[in-house]
């Protein structure tokens, strides 16, 4: 049986778990935290989670894992079969990952109340978020999902990435990222209403409370 290593606080872990639930794939959850120790590095060379353990070996990086799952378990696909449409899904996914979530991550220490983020870091994040939001709006169709009529891997990444970016933006930058993208609030509500999202989010909240 496939094993998913990680913990429910991680939004990237939750992306993979969400995909597993949507596709109806049985798996074993193995608790693992980011770590630079030799045991972890032997499995995940960057010491990151999530990673999956398959019969053939271990795979790291969420994007790679999602594509692997879609190829090995083709039922309920998360990527279109058409090459151009598939590339468009990847385009939206990478835009949100690199230009919205990545700058939002630099604000996490202040979001979590651990330490104040330097003003220069805030300015850089704010500027990148503005550019990333414009690119996201350009690439996504929101009809009703980000890339058309069906849920894709892009929507799963968006759902969990935007939750973090929204929180960081409101607390640290005093801006509401969701309202800046036309159609995004409706997409978030659409996924919010699903049983899968409710289960994953409930487990995330329980894990955060236990920290």
Residue pairs with C-beta under 8 A, 6 or more apart in sequence:
1 26
1 27
1 28
2 20
2 25
2 26
2 27
2 28
2 52
2 53
2 54
3 27
3 28
3 29
3 30
3 52
3 53
4 13
4 16
4 17
4 20
4 27
4 28
4 29
4 30
4 50
4 52
5 30
5 31
5 32
5 43
5 44
5 49
5 50
5 51
5 52
5 53
6 12
6 13
6 16
6 30
6 31
6 32
6 49
6 50
6 51
7 13
7 31
7 32
7 33
7 49
7 207
8 14
8 17
8 200
8 203
8 204
8 206
8 207
9 204
9 207
9 208
9 211
10 49
10 50
11 160
11 161
11 163
11 164
11 204
12 49
12 50
12 62
12 160
13 49
13 50
14 160
14 200
14 203
14 204
15 62
15 66
15 156
15 157
15 159
15 160
16 50
16 52
16 62
16 65
16 66
16 69
17 29
17 200
18 156
18 159
18 160
18 196
18 197
18 200
19 66
19 69
19 78
19 153
19 156
20 27
20 69
21 196
21 199
21 200
22 76
22 78
22 151
22 156
22 196
23 69
23 70
23 73
23 75
23 76
23 78
24 75
24 76
25 69
25 73
27 52
30 53
32 40
32 49
32 50
32 51
33 49
34 40
34 47
34 48
34 49
35 41
35 47
36 47
37 47
40 47
41 47
43 51
43 53
43 58
44 51
44 58
44 60
45 60
46 60
48 60
50 62
50 65
51 58
51 59
51 60
51 65
52 58
52 59
52 65
52 68
54 68
59 65
59 68
62 157
63 90
63 93
63 94
63 97
63 153
66 78
66 153
66 156
66 157
67 79
67 153
69 78
70 77
70 78
70 79
70 153
78 151
78 152
78 153
78 156
79 86
79 89
79 90
79 152
79 153
80 86
80 89
80 147
80 148
80 150
80 152
85 147
85 148
88 139
88 147
89 147
89 152
89 153
89 154
90 154
91 139
92 136
92 139
92 140
92 146
92 147
92 154
92 158
93 153
93 154
93 157
93 158
95 132
95 135
95 136
95 139
96 132
96 136
96 154
96 157
96 158
96 161
96 162
97 157
97 161
98 132
99 128
99 129
99 131
99 132
99 135
99 136
100 129
100 132
100 133
100 136
100 161
100 162
100 165
100 177
101 161
101 164
101 165
102 128
103 124
103 125
103 126
103 128
103 129
103 132
104 125
104 129
104 161
104 164
104 165
104 168
104 169
104 177
105 164
105 168
106 117
106 121
106 124
106 125
107 117
107 121
107 122
107 125
107 168
107 169
107 171
107 172
107 173
108 164
108 168
109 115
109 116
109 117
110 116
110 117
110 171
110 172
111 167
111 168
111 171
111 172
117 125
117 172
122 172
122 173
125 172
125 173
126 173
126 175
129 165
129 169
129 173
129 175
129 177
133 177
133 180
133 181
136 181
137 181
137 182
140 146
140 147
140 154
140 181
140 183
140 184
141 147
141 148
142 182
142 183
142 184
142 186
142 187
143 149
144 183
144 186
144 187
144 190
145 151
145 152
145 154
145 155
145 187
145 190
146 152
146 154
146 155
146 158
146 187
147 154
147 155
151 191
155 187
155 191
158 184
158 187
159 187
159 188
159 191
159 197
162 177
162 178
162 184
162 188
165 177
166 176
166 177
166 178
169 175
169 176
169 177
170 176
178 184
178 185
178 188
179 185
191 197
192 198
192 201
